[in-house]
Amino acid sequence: MNFEFTDLQNDIRAGVREVCSRFDLDYWRRSHEDHTYPTEFVKAMSDAGWLGALIPEEYGGSGLGFTEGAIILEEVNRSGGNSNQVHAQMYTMGALLRHGSEEQKNKYLPQIADGSLRLQTFAVTEPDAGTDTTKIKTFAEKKETVTLLTDKKSLSPVSTTQI
């Protein structure tokens, strides 16, 4: 099995590295200490097309795979940055891609791909599960015209992230 990066993957790494080079450690330190969202960084990554990497081409993304997504995240972290916001923008849209209607996909995925819409969080917690989603017990059952949810859900703390 060949574990070498392809030319495309090396190009991705170089492209992400170029964007990250514009944001030094002081930028990330200030963002962390001031509890501010790295708006400029997320915009730069969106403008370069990296946050739409996993969105299929028919919805305005690059149609890349999970390996390429991991390379993007790795390069952000390697630069000294924080890939949390990049990860959220790249992967949270997967729920929409897998479970959304065609109308929803056509409306939202192109906006997520071009950065004009940020979809960065979803709540999945219960009192006995915390962030371990393998312990979630909630069950949804469709009954005629309604869907019944069983078990307990917890409210998520309000985020200070700017959307």
C-alpha positions in Angstrom: 0.0 0.0 0.0 1.3 3.4 -0.9 1.2 6.0 1.8 2.8 8.8 -0.2 0.8 12.0 -0.8 -0.4 12.6 -4.3 0.6 15.7 -6.2 -2.9 17.1 -5.6 -2.5 16.5 -1.8 0.8 18.2 -1.8 -0.7 21.1 -3.7 -3.4 21.3 -1.0 -0.9 21.3 1.8 1.1 24.1 0.1 -2.1 26.2 -0.6 -3.3 25.9 3.0 0.2 26.7 4.2 0.2 29.9 2.2 -3.1 31.1 3.7 -1.9 30.2 7.2 1.4 32.1 6.7 -0.7 35.3 6.8 -1.7 34.6 10.4 1.2 34.5 12.8 1.3 33.2 16.4 0.4 36.6 17.8 -2.9 36.6 15.8 -3.8 33.2 17.4 -2.6 34.3 20.9 -4.8 37.4 20.7 -7.8 35.4 19.5 -7.3 32.9 22.4 -6.7 35.5 25.1 -9.5 37.8 24.0 -11.9 34.9 23.4 -12.6 36.2 19.9 -13.6 34.3 16.8 -10.9 34.3 14.1 -13.1 36.0 11.5 -10.2 37.1 9.3 -8.7 33.6 9.2 -12.0 31.9 8.4 -12.7 34.4 5.7 -9.3 33.9 4.1 -9.8 30.1 4.2 -13.2 30.5 2.6 -12.0 32.9 0.0 -9.3 30.3 -0.9 -11.9 27.6 -1.3 -10.6 25.4 1.5 -13.8 25.4 3.6 -15.8 24.1 0.7 -13.4 21.3 0.1 -15.7 18.4 1.1 -18.8 19.8 -0.6 -19.5 18.1 -3.9 -18.7 20.1 -7.0 -22.4 20.2 -8.1 -23.0 22.4 -5.0 -20.1 24.7 -5.6 -17.5 22.8 -3.5 -14.3 21.0 -4.5 -15.6 17.5 -4.0 -12.5 16.3 -2.2 -12.4 13.4 0.3 -11.7 13.0 4.0 -8.0 12.5 3.5 -7.8 15.9 1.8 -9.9 17.4 4.6 -7.5 15.9 7.2 -4.6 17.4 5.3 -6.2 20.9 5.5 -6.8 20.5 9.2 -3.3 19.2 9.8 -1.7 22.1 8.0 -3.7 24.7 10.0 -2.6 23.1 13.2 1.0 22.7 12.0 1.1 26.4 11.3 0.3 27.2 15.0 -3.4 28.0 14.2 -6.5 26.5 15.6 -8.4 24.3 13.2 -11.6 24.1 15.3 -13.5 26.6 13.2 -12.2 25.2 10.0 -13.2 21.7 11.1 -16.7 22.9 12.0 -17.3 24.6 8.7 -16.0 21.7 6.7 -17.6 18.8 8.4 -20.9 20.1 10.0 -22.4 20.5 6.6 -22.2 16.7 6.3 -25.6 16.3 8.1 -27.2 18.6 5.5 -25.5 16.7 2.7 -26.6 13.3 4.0 -30.1 14.2 5.3 -31.2 17.4 3.6 -33.7 17.6 0.8 -32.4 18.5 -2.6 -34.0 21.9 -2.2 -32.1 22.5 1.0 -28.8 21.3 -0.5 -29.3 23.6 -3.5 -30.1 26.5 -1.2 -27.4 26.1 1.5 -24.5 24.1 0.2 -23.3 26.7 -2.4 -23.5 29.4 0.3 -21.5 27.2 2.7 -19.0 26.5 0.0 -18.4 30.1 -0.9 -18.3 31.2 2.8 -21.3 33.5 2.7 -23.1 31.1 5.1 -21.4 29.6 8.1 -22.7 26.4 9.5 -20.5 25.6 12.4 -22.2 23.9 15.2 -24.9 21.5 16.2 -26.1 20.3 19.7 -25.8 16.7 20.5 -25.8 16.2 24.3 -27.7 14.5 27.0 -27.2 14.5 30.8 -25.5 11.1 30.8 -23.6 11.4 27.5 -21.9 14.8 27.5 -19.9 15.0 24.3 -19.6 11.2 24.0 -22.2 10.7 21.3 -22.0 6.9 21.5 -23.8 7.2 24.8 -26.8 9.1 23.5 -30.1 7.3 24.2 -32.6 9.6 22.5 -34.7 7.7 20.0 -36.9 9.2 17.3 -39.9 7.2 16.1 -42.2 8.4 13.3 -45.9 8.0 14.1 -48.3 9.0 11.3 -47.9 12.8 11.2 -45.6 13.3 14.1 -42.2 12.2 15.2 -41.8 11.2 18.9 -38.5 11.7 20.7 -37.8 9.7 23.8 -35.2 10.4 26.5 -33.7 13.6 27.8 -31.9 16.4 26.0 -29.8 19.1 27.5 -29.5 22.7 26.5 -26.2 23.7 25.1 -24.4 26.7 26.5 -24.8 29.8 24.4 -21.8 30.3 22.1 -20.0 33.6 21.8 -19.1 32.8 18.2 -20.0 35.4 15.7 -22.1 34.1 12.9 
